[in-house]
């Protein structure tokens, strides 16, 4: 396990081949509650210093970076 693996992250996992794509990997204390848009083009999530102290972020799923 690398140092990056221990950071809070949200991954997309391809069911067909098991390929993982890092969607969000931040040094924040809390990254959670990911919600996929109805068309699958975006993910909204909460990021912050804790469960009750966070901001809502939205990222497109198409720009995710592959993980080896």
C-alpha angles and dihedrals in degrees: 000000000000127000089254090055091062094057119098105268144170115215134191113218121200108222092204099058107004093244112160124214121191108229098172129010113165137162089233119124092235131035115161155113095073114191123189118220115244092255094045094238098114142030124209118202142164120246129178149097093303146346094282097036107061145113129228116245130185124203131178115246093219094070096056116133118235119242119215 
